[in-house]
Amino acid sequence: MSLWTVRDAAECATAELKSDGGLRGAFRCLLQLLDDYRRAVKAGSCESGAVLFAEPPPSTGDVRVDAAFAGLAEHLARHDGWRPPRWAFDESKYAEPWWFVSGLRSWHAMALVESPLAFRKRGVFLTASALERV
């Protein structure tokens, strides 16, 4: 079983955006990448996880999703002590208008407060539990 890289996840997200999966499906691709990152770290080290983000991902065609991948890369790097990849700071990786990952408007205020900085500064807002996985 091979682990997804950010390139693999971006290709999956692109396919979801072109299908009925839409943004929700694209976000599931990001979560699969997060799961694979955690597997790599558990099996090896933080550097093993960082390798999954080494190559820049292709654009998904949706700046919100591209910004979310950049946010995830920076968030994990800062959390686990590795250098964020240069591609994550590309000016094209900032969502305008902002993207609230939850479609529930009642959760937007919570997402504004709880979003990790790496996502928030890119215009991607999610609740703290959105990145928690079993």
C-alpha positions in Angstrom: 0.0 0.0 0.0 1.6 3.3 -1.1 0.9 6.6 0.6 -0.6 9.5 -1.3 1.6 12.5 -1.9 0.1 16.0 -2.2 0.2 15.6 -5.9 -1.9 12.4 -5.7 -4.4 14.2 -3.5 -4.6 17.2 -5.8 -5.3 14.9 -8.7 -8.0 13.2 -6.7 -9.5 16.6 -5.8 -9.5 17.7 -9.4 -11.4 14.6 -10.4 -13.9 15.2 -7.6 -14.4 18.8 -8.6 -15.2 17.7 -12.1 -17.7 15.1 -10.9 -20.6 15.0 -8.5 -18.2 15.0 -5.5 -17.6 18.7 -5.8 -15.9 20.6 -2.9 -17.0 18.0 -0.4 -15.3 15.2 -2.4 -12.2 17.4 -2.9 -12.0 17.9 0.9 -12.1 14.1 1.4 -9.0 13.9 -0.8 -7.3 16.3 1.6 -8.3 14.2 4.5 -6.9 11.1 2.9 -3.6 12.9 2.5 -3.7 13.8 6.1 -4.3 10.2 7.1 -1.4 9.1 4.9 0.8 11.7 6.4 0.0 10.5 9.9 0.7 6.9 8.8 4.1 8.0 7.4 5.0 9.8 10.6 3.9 6.8 12.8 5.9 4.3 10.7 9.0 6.5 10.3 9.4 10.1 11.4 8.1 13.6 10.7 10.6 13.8 7.8 8.9 10.7 6.3 5.6 12.7 6.4 7.2 15.8 5.0 8.3 13.9 1.9 4.6 13.6 0.9 4.6 17.4 0.5 7.9 17.8 -1.2 6.7 18.2 -4.8 4.3 21.0 -5.7 0.8 19.7 -6.5 -0.8 20.6 -9.8 -3.6 23.1 -9.5 -7.0 21.6 -8.9 -8.7 24.3 -10.9 -10.3 25.7 -7.7 -8.2 28.2 -5.6 -10.1 27.2 -2.5 -8.9 23.7 -2.7 -5.4 24.7 -3.7 -5.3 27.0 -0.7 -6.4 24.2 1.6 -3.6 21.9 0.4 -1.1 24.8 1.0 -2.6 25.4 4.5 -2.4 21.7 5.3 1.3 21.6 4.3 2.2 24.6 6.4 0.0 23.5 9.4 1.6 20.1 9.6 5.1 21.5 9.1 4.7 24.0 11.9 3.1 21.5 14.2 5.7 18.8 13.6 8.8 20.9 13.2 9.8 20.5 9.5 10.3 23.3 7.0 7.1 24.1 5.0 7.5 23.6 1.3 8.1 26.8 -0.7 5.2 26.1 -3.0 2.8 26.5 -0.1 3.5 30.2 0.0 2.7 30.8 -3.7 0.5 33.9 -4.1 -2.0 31.8 -6.0 -2.7 29.7 -2.9 -5.0 32.1 -1.2 -8.8 31.8 -1.5 -10.9 34.8 -2.4 -13.7 34.7 -1.6 -13.1 32.8 1.6 -14.1 29.1 1.8 -16.0 27.9 4.8 -15.5 24.1 4.5 -18.7 23.4 6.4 -21.7 24.3 4.3 -23.6 25.0 7.6 -23.7 28.7 8.0 -24.3 28.3 11.7 -20.7 26.8 12.0 -19.0 29.7 10.2 -18.4 31.8 13.4 -16.9 28.7 15.1 -14.7 28.1 12.0 -13.5 31.7 12.1 -12.2 31.2 15.6 -11.0 27.6 15.4 -9.3 27.4 12.1 -5.6 26.9 12.4 -3.6 30.0 11.3 -2.1 28.3 8.3 -5.6 27.8 6.9 -7.1 31.0 8.2 -4.5 33.3 6.6 -5.3 31.6 3.2 -9.0 32.2 3.5 -9.9 28.6 4.4 -12.0 28.2 7.5 -12.8 24.9 9.2 -13.7 23.8 12.7 -11.1 22.2 14.9 -12.7 18.9 14.6 -12.5 18.9 10.8 -8.8 17.7 11.0 -9.4 15.2 13.8 -9.4 11.7 12.4 -9.9 8.4 14.1 
